[in-house]
Amino acid sequence: MPTFRVDVYAWIPQADVPNPIAALPGGVARWGSGACGPRFGGDGFTGPANSAAGWKGKTFRAMQTLAFQVSSFGDPPNAFIDTGVVPGLTTVLTKPRSEGGTVCTSLTPTVARSESGVSWDSSQRWYEMNLHGSAHDPIPEAALKFFAGKAGEQVGKLFTPDLEWRLKIRIQVGTEESRLTRLRYGVADLLNLDVSDRIAAPQNLGGTRNLVHGLAYVRRFPSYVVYMSISRDGIAPQSLPIYFSDASKRNLAEIVIGQEDAIRKIAW
């Protein structure tokens, strides 16, 4: 019985990033504990693991998993893992980590959107997995609530940019793509952020006759990685990154900018 699984992680590749709330007049007395330090804690690693299993022990801003099984290709999908969006932890540091900064406050990010589903398209002969998640930094919202009560909290919700992903992953029988599909991916490839081919991982998912392809919308900050994993009877499970957007040389402000890319096409 084949099993197909998608895992997506968002993380901050820098060790820490600026916390603008700490620079506001009044400090903690006016803005609450969110102003206790000049840096937000990052996750501090650039390259992701080369498989979903390798993520164990790493921190993240948010993640989501969707998996399904079928008795044979074309049967209705049986979704058996659907985590929804799982938030990590947002921390504020007393100073940069390189200078010995320590955590002075922490809050769990707010999940703003968590959607998922899988369907069979008989005309295209593919299963389409859809995952849509977003989460936002809770510190500005908490600071504005401390400063101005409920009205401030609502402003914080409106003006705090979300990290976000929106994925369409197609698991197709055969390797022939329609002309319209190729055209759509060609448009998405014009400014593609994907650098998943730089990760030392297998270049196929245990076969050559079928194809995984699709689209990934992400914000330009933080980093994002998408893993595709396939398990089949009698064949060792395979897992590898099909999309990786590296934000290690980008800044926090780029979280407001999003774009849609074609994912790396992988045979299975």
Order of alpha helices (4+ residues) and beta strands (2+ residues): beta-beta-alpha-beta-beta-beta-beta-beta-beta-beta-beta-alpha-beta-alpha-beta-beta-beta-beta-beta
